[in-house]
């Protein structure tokens, strides 16, 4: 993660979260829990179109999947010093999204391809693995 000397309120560093996601196209109980085993899920990188396989020429649109899809990412991050905050920036998520960190709901968006920034500081548990 790039870092530089900073003053309170300035951007301390960025981590690119576009690589190493897991994806599953169906609803699964327990997915939001930190220890959930997503080992059998598809490995993907962002940007990703979850319904791309449903939209190619010759495919019957009536057979396209309609329902929940899940993305998961594991990452390493120390809790920030007191007074500092950690945010996730999403450049766009289609339709409806919910974001969970360490089993805690941190926010979401109802509307297609809008950017959003979510403060995840209070959801981070004491471990470095999230």
Order of alpha helices (4+ residues) and beta strands (2+ residues): beta-beta-beta-beta-beta-beta-beta-beta-beta
